[in-house]
């Protein structure tokens, strides 16, 4: 084989490998973008749920606080043991 033919063969091999790597890179970029979008959606959903649970927790604390206050008031009516 002559030098020109060897060079052409090597160039074809390099082009082929570059194309394969470009395809893999594109696929990986696409997967990374999809994962990022999924992560963002999950984060938004979880943030919303956390806010809902914090509201429920505040409500529960208020109810329990009122319950404890009424129990404390009713203890005044019970005579203490001597």
Secondary structure as UniProt FT lines:
FT   HELIX           3..75
FT   TURN            76..77
//
